[in-house]
Amino acid sequence: MAEEIKKEAPPKMKVTIDNISVEVDPGTTILQAARLIGGDVTPPAMCFYTPLKGSGGKCRTCLVEVSKGSEKDPRPMPKLVASCRTGVMDGMEVKSVTSPRVLDARAGVVEFLLLNHPLDCPICDQAGECHLQDLSYEHGKEGTRYEFKRRTFKKHNLGQYIQLHMTRCILCYRCVFTADQVTNKRSHGVLDRGDHAEIATYIEKSLDNDFIGNVIDVCPVGALTDKTFRFKNRVWFTKPEDAHRDCDKCCGKVTLWKRGDEVLRVTARKDQWGEIMNTEEGKTGWICNECRFEKKDVKDWVIEGPTKVARHSVIGANHYEVLDKPEETVAKVMGGRQPKLLLDIHNISDVNDPSVDLSKIKGPATGAVFNKTKLIQEKENNN
């Protein structure tokens, strides 16, 4: 009889969020319960990351109001609580977007996060898929009251693959947890305290672990970006496609970000909350550096199909559902003749050089890559 009791599943708990009820398992947090409901009810989260143990409770963007603690203790909680760290109780009632206190608190948190954040979205590679952009648009205010000089940091070299912009960092600690839990060795962390706290390595070490590239995927802002994709394209001009390959290091299931037939970037697959997706076999979705940085050819992958993109995302502006390419009809109309350019800007433009394949550039697409005079001199010196 005792063994039968142990095998019985624990009873479900009923929680109501913004007048919508849902039944969850014991140990579920308010944020996880809200995600089961979905929509505007779900609080934003900038530091919580489901696959990372210990994440959450730092950014305070997921604050909610608990108007009823439980059926046994119906008293409301006096202060707003972080939904990512607060477990549900049976009969709990929560207010998210229906609470003026919550909306005002989130606006204040967004304003605080943007105090020292530079307005360099036009040149940031994270623009278009930045969680801070979405957060400021949905929960922020029109302007800032901050009138002082913004903090700046000394540049740190993290190696050939990862670019660090500490001025954009919001200290969510995701990259630290990722390096601590996914890789064999963590070389970076948070140095100093208070206003001087920064993500960096001690004595300028480079991040060269086989799985260290995953810190790029978990970063919610443009603090950690991919050097191999840097300045090559805007994310809303690329087409994401699901692909896989046989890899002896990782799951090998990725998202290819293509422009035409060029693979400009490779990332791990993510769910609707921007978190790493596990595979159907139950393997973790983290990918190795070889898949991320070195496999930039379509021949290296088995294409599965277009990635599903949320309609509200700017990436879905030119989204497609099939991989069929449109048929070129100009030659048919002109009797088989190919069109000619009225003005060929390639002769005078160093940037729009068709001979330079962006996907083959190992590093950032800077002016030095397109400087024809410099390239010719280098070839002559090498010969």
LINKA-V255012 format. One record per run of one state. SS is the DSSP state (H for helix, E for strand, C for the rest). FROM is the first residue (numbers start at 1). TO is the last residue. If there is no record, write none. Layout:
ss from to
SS FROM TO
SS FROM TO
This chain:
ss from to
C 1 1
H 2 7
C 8 12
E 13 17
C 18 19
E 20 24
C 25 28
E 29 29
H 30 37
C 38 38
H 39 41
C 42 62
E 63 68
C 69 80
E 81 82
C 83 86
E 87 87
C 88 91
E 92 95
C 96 99
H 100 113
C 114 120
H 121 123
C 124 130
H 131 139
C 140 161
E 162 164
C 165 165
H 166 168
C 169 173
H 174 181
C 182 187
E 188 191
C 192 193
H 194 196
C 197 197
E 198 201
C 202 213
H 214 218
C 219 223
E 224 226
C 227 234
H 235 237
C 238 238
E 239 244
C 245 252
E 253 259
C 260 261
E 262 268
C 269 269
E 270 270
C 271 275
E 276 276
C 277 288
H 289 294
C 295 297
H 298 300
C 301 301
E 302 306
C 307 313
H 314 318
C 319 329
H 330 333
C 334 344
H 345 347
C 348 357
H 358 360
C 361 366
H 367 370
C 371 371
H 372 382
C 383 383
